[in-house]
Amino acid sequence: MALVVGTVLGFLSGIGVGGGSLLILWLTLVLGMEYPAARILNLLFFLPAAGIACFFRWRQGQLRLGAILPAIVSGCIGAAVFSRIGTVLDTALVKKLFGALLIVTGLRELFYKPKP
C-alpha cells in the first residue's frame, strides 16, 4: 500500500497538485503518525520529487532560472524562519493552522477563474 500511495503522491507532486499536503493527511489520519514526524517525512518526500519535476520542466524549456531565482531564495528563507517558529509553537496550533491553509487553498482552487 505504501508503494501505491507514494507513487500516486509522487505523480501528483510532479504535476504540481501538492502531493505533500496529501501525504501529511495520509500519514496522520490513516497511519496515525504524530504530526511533527509527518512534517519531517513530508519534507524528505517533497525535496527529491520537486527536484526531479524541476529538472524535467527545465529540460522542456518551461523553467527560466533567472525568473524564479527570487522565489527560490525567498522560499528558502521563509522555510528556515517558519520551520524555526514551528518548533516553538504548540503542535495543536500548527495542525489547526495547516488545516486552515488546506481549506483556504482548496476553496481558492474551486473558485479560481483565470484572467482572460
C-alpha positions as CSV (number, residue, x, y, z in Angstrom):
1,M,0.0,0.0,0.0
2,A,2.9,2.4,0.8
3,L,4.2,1.9,-2.8
4,V,0.8,2.8,-4.3
5,V,0.3,5.9,-2.1
6,G,3.9,7.0,-2.7
7,T,3.6,6.6,-6.4
8,V,0.3,8.4,-6.6
9,L,1.6,11.3,-4.4
10,G,4.8,11.5,-6.4
11,F,2.7,11.7,-9.6
12,L,0.6,14.5,-8.1
13,S,3.7,16.4,-6.9
14,G,5.2,16.1,-10.4
15,I,2.2,17.8,-12.0
16,G,2.0,20.4,-9.3
17,V,-1.1,19.3,-7.4
18,G,0.5,19.4,-3.9
19,G,1.1,15.8,-3.1
20,G,3.0,16.8,0.0
21,S,-0.2,18.1,1.7
22,L,-2.0,14.9,0.9
23,L,1.0,12.9,2.3
24,I,0.7,14.7,5.7
25,L,-3.0,13.8,5.7
26,W,-2.3,10.2,4.8
27,L,0.4,9.8,7.5
28,T,-1.5,11.4,10.3
29,L,-5.1,10.3,9.6
30,V,-4.6,6.9,8.1
31,L,-1.3,5.7,9.6
32,G,-1.7,7.6,12.9
33,M,1.8,9.2,12.8
34,E,2.5,12.1,15.0
35,Y,2.3,15.4,13.2
36,P,5.9,16.6,13.8
37,A,7.2,13.3,12.4
38,A,4.8,13.6,9.4
39,R,6.1,17.1,8.6
40,I,9.7,15.8,8.6
41,L,8.8,12.8,6.3
42,N,6.8,15.2,4.1
43,L,9.9,17.3,3.6
44,L,12.1,14.3,2.8
45,F,9.5,13.2,0.3
46,F,9.0,16.6,-1.3
47,L,12.6,17.7,-1.9
48,P,13.5,14.9,-4.3
49,A,10.1,15.0,-6.0
50,A,10.4,18.7,-6.6
51,G,13.9,18.5,-7.8
52,I,13.0,15.8,-10.4
53,A,10.0,17.8,-11.5
54,C,12.0,21.0,-11.9
55,F,14.7,19.1,-13.9
56,F,12.2,17.9,-16.4
57,R,10.4,21.2,-16.7
58,W,13.8,22.9,-17.2
59,R,14.7,20.4,-20.0
60,Q,11.3,21.1,-21.6
61,G,12.2,24.9,-21.6
62,Q,9.3,25.7,-19.3
63,L,11.6,26.9,-16.4
64,R,13.7,30.0,-16.6
65,L,16.1,30.1,-13.6
66,G,16.5,33.8,-13.7
67,A,12.8,34.4,-13.5
68,I,12.3,32.0,-10.5
69,L,15.5,32.7,-8.6
70,P,13.9,35.3,-6.3
71,A,11.2,32.8,-5.4
72,I,13.8,30.2,-4.7
73,V,15.8,32.5,-2.4
74,S,12.7,33.9,-0.6
75,G,11.2,30.4,-0.3
76,C,14.4,29.0,1.4
77,I,14.5,32.0,3.8
78,G,10.8,31.6,4.6
79,A,11.2,27.9,5.1
80,A,14.1,28.4,7.5
81,V,12.3,31.1,9.5
82,F,8.9,29.4,9.8
83,S,10.5,26.0,10.5
84,R,12.1,27.6,13.5
85,I,8.8,29.2,14.5
86,G,7.1,25.9,14.1
87,T,9.4,24.2,16.6
88,V,8.3,26.6,19.4
89,L,4.6,26.6,18.6
90,D,2.1,24.1,20.2
91,T,1.6,21.2,17.8
92,A,-2.2,21.5,18.1
93,L,-2.0,25.1,16.9
94,V,0.3,24.1,14.0
95,K,-2.2,21.4,13.0
96,K,-5.1,23.9,13.1
97,L,-3.1,26.4,11.0
98,F,-2.2,23.7,8.5
99,G,-5.9,22.6,8.3
100,A,-7.0,26.2,7.7
101,L,-4.3,26.6,5.0
102,L,-5.6,23.5,3.2
103,I,-9.2,24.7,3.4
104,V,-8.3,28.2,2.0
105,T,-6.2,26.6,-0.7
106,G,-8.9,24.2,-1.7
107,L,-11.6,26.9,-1.8
108,R,-9.3,29.1,-3.9
109,E,-8.8,26.2,-6.4
110,L,-12.5,25.5,-6.5
111,F,-13.4,29.1,-7.3
112,Y,-10.4,30.3,-9.2
113,K,-11.1,31.8,-12.6
114,P,-8.1,32.6,-14.9
115,K,-7.9,36.1,-16.2
116,P,-8.6,36.4,-19.9
